[in-house]
Amino acid sequence: MRSSPTHPSLWALMRVCMVLLVAAQVLTACARGQTVPEAPGKPPPLNPIIGDEPVTLEVWLSLDFVAPDPLFEEMAEDFERAYPNVTVNIHGFVYESIPGKVRAALQVGNPPDLVQAHVAAMAAQDLAEPMDNLWAEWGAEDNFLPQAIDEVTWNKVKYGVPLDIYTLVLIYNKDHFDEAGLAYPDAGYTWMQFAEDAATLTLPDGSRYGLGFTVEPWYVFAWLAEAGGDVVRGDSFLGYRFTLDDANNIEGLRFLTSMAQNGYGPLPTSRPRDYEDPRKLFLNDQISMFFGTPGDIHRIRTQSPDFPMGVTELPQTPAGAGAASALGTTGLFVPRGSRNRQIAFEFIKWATSDRYALEMARRLGRYPARTWLQTTPHFAGDAMLKPFLTQLNAARPYRLDAFPEVERAYADAIKAAFYGADPADVLQAAQEVADEFSQQSASGP
């Protein structure tokens, strides 16, 4: 264990005292007419129903959350001090590999206790334990953004707790725009201006391009959503309908891939996590613009604080009110069959509390899905985060990862379109795969 064990009877007495102290603080505050949120700097109160038997909690997180900073290790150590009978083992994995690892662990009957992923997608694949009863006991739903709650819900049941939330924004190099005599992009920036500026910013000698590209499905989905498109419509309760070959999707993908074929940016590599390439090219002064996340803003600020970075909302399209950035979230869930569901949920409450959520934002650039995010001056008053926060309410969720077979067809269509195939043909082919999947699902095993 990370911390020394405490004698069981002494620990029980300490736990009772701490619970009574917290209750006294709550009563005092209520008497003053104050609300009592989880105070920044303090973890959640101890749960007296947690037993004293030894427990080892296996926690799987995205490597992006554990490699750059020891925040979650620090939190685990705090948790172990609060619950001396618990040992927390944190494992970091490449985020995209986590669903497959969970499936493999379930097949051999050895699931971890807690996992970070897109929870709705995990629930759709029957990989997650329902948590409605634990949520009801907690009573904290109003502390989370409603759109984030939707992303941990499947068939009207909550299967996890939101951890972070993000959208895509347009990130650009101010110096490049100054050199070219171009006005900086702003909230009124159109796709037409975007394409024209990408052409102007591309140097004839190939030393610099206007734009960076990726084939990662969620990132490309943002282009389609901005064009008024969507790849799945409906909901998990009434049923989903795939719309991969929607006319707006075709035009959005055609617009995107034509810029690559016109030479406004290097062709994407199509290798895993190629969405990281544009940020690297941007920092190396090799491209002038890319679609990135708030996490990219944080990394650029951290690695190159003097970099002439500008940030704005995604370019406007003729879709008008039908346009939206892509919504991204991750959450924490308990895999089906886990033996430590209750203590895992206590760990979730710590991970999403103000004490650690604030530090996650400041140290990792991963912004918590808490209601205060859009009003706290530290974030809401940050000009570079404003485009992300402004787009948040209307951002369109990406649900295709709930259906891996269909998502693979969509991903293959994207790659083919970048390398010369007609977007209409490849999206129609992907739609045929989706239709076949729907028919098989309707007919049962």
Secondary structure, DSSP 4 states (H G I P E B T S, - for coil): --S----HHHHHHHHHHHHHHHHHHHHHHHHTT---PPPTT-PPPP-TTS-SS-EEEEEEEEHHHHSS--HHHHHHHHHHHHSTTEEEEEEEE-GGGHHHHHHHHHHTT---SEEEE-HHHHHHTT-B---HHHHHHH--GGGB-HHHHHTTEETTEE-EEEEEEEE-EEEEEHHHHHHHTPPPP-TT-BHHHHHHHHHHHS-TTSS-EEE-----HHHHHHHHHHTT--SEEEETTTEEEE-TT-HHHHHHHHHHHHHHHTTSSPPP--STTGGGHHHHHHHTTSEEEEEE-HHHHHHHHHH-TT--EEEEPPPB-TTGGG--PEEEEEEEEPBTT-S-HHHHHHHHHHHTSHHHHHHIIIII---B-BGGGGT-HHHHT-TTTHHHHHHHTTPEEP-GGGSHHHHHHHHHHHHHHHTT--HHHHHHHHHHHHHHHHHHHHH--
